[in-house]
Amino acid sequence: EVQLVESGGGLVQPGGSLRLSCVASGFTFGRAFMNWRRQAPGKGLEWVSQLSIGGETSYADSVKGRFTISRDNAKNTLYLQLNSLKTEDTAMYYCEVVIGGHAYRGQGTLVTVSS
């Protein structure tokens, strides 16, 4: 059974930082492309970043230069470092893996950016 468990969210002031984690199980983590997505209040699900098996990264324009995706295959863990946070980054953040055409996500972790 595929399981993804996100953590690390919280309340932070504009300009602050957070590191999100996602612990994966039920599939071969080191051989999977991994994504982070987010959903702001009242809005749809937005793709944020992807990390390939080979380590290539890609980012949405809205977070490029501020967020960094990484992974530790020995710990089956995906990370998202969030720097220079803005109020518009407030959202529930989900890690995601697509297996057999099905997208799996965890329960999410809430990031609130507010002064």
Residue pairs with C-beta under 8 A, 6 or more apart in sequence:
1 26
2 24
2 25
2 26
2 27
2 97
2 99
2 104
3 24
3 25
3 26
3 106
4 22
4 23
4 24
4 94
4 95
4 96
4 97
4 104
4 105
4 106
5 22
5 23
5 106
5 107
6 20
6 21
6 22
6 93
6 94
6 95
6 106
6 107
6 108
6 109
7 20
7 21
7 22
7 23
7 109
8 18
8 19
8 20
8 21
8 109
9 18
9 20
9 92
9 93
9 109
9 110
9 111
9 112
10 18
10 110
10 111
10 112
11 112
11 114
12 18
12 85
12 111
12 112
12 113
13 85
13 113
13 114
13 115
14 85
14 86
14 87
14 113
14 114
14 115
15 84
15 85
16 85
16 113
17 81
17 82
17 83
17 84
17 85
18 81
18 82
18 85
18 111
19 79
19 80
19 81
19 82
20 36
20 79
20 80
20 81
20 82
20 93
20 95
20 109
20 111
21 77
21 78
21 79
22 34
22 36
22 77
22 78
22 79
22 80
22 95
22 106
23 75
23 76
23 77
24 32
24 34
24 76
24 77
24 78
24 95
24 97
25 76
27 97
27 99
29 71
29 73
29 76
30 53
30 73
31 53
32 53
32 97
32 99
33 50
33 51
33 52
33 53
33 97
33 98
34 50
34 51
34 69
34 71
34 78
34 95
34 96
34 97
35 47
35 48
35 49
35 50
35 51
35 95
35 96
35 97
35 98
36 48
36 49
36 50
36 69
36 78
36 80
36 93
36 94
36 95
36 96
37 45
37 46
37 47
37 48
37 93
37 94
37 95
37 96
37 105
38 45
38 46
38 48
38 89
38 91
38 92
38 93
38 94
38 111
39 45
39 46
39 91
39 92
39 94
39 108
40 46
40 88
40 90
40 91
41 90
41 91
43 91
45 94
46 60
46 91
47 60
48 59
48 60
48 63
48 67
48 80
48 93
49 57
49 58
49 59
49 60
49 63
49 67
49 69
49 80
50 57
50 58
50 69
51 57
51 69
51 70
51 71
51 78
57 68
57 69
59 67
59 69
62 88
63 89
66 82
66 83
66 84
66 85
67 80
67 81
67 82
67 83
68 80
68 81
68 83
69 78
69 79
69 80
69 81
70 78
70 79
70 81
71 77
71 78
71 79
72 79
78 95
80 93
80 95
82 89
82 111
85 111
85 113
86 113
87 113
87 114
88 113
89 111
89 113
90 111
90 112
90 113
90 114
91 110
91 111
92 108
92 109
92 110
92 111
93 108
93 109
93 110
93 111
94 105
94 106
94 108
95 105
95 106
96 103
96 104
96 105
97 103
97 104
98 104
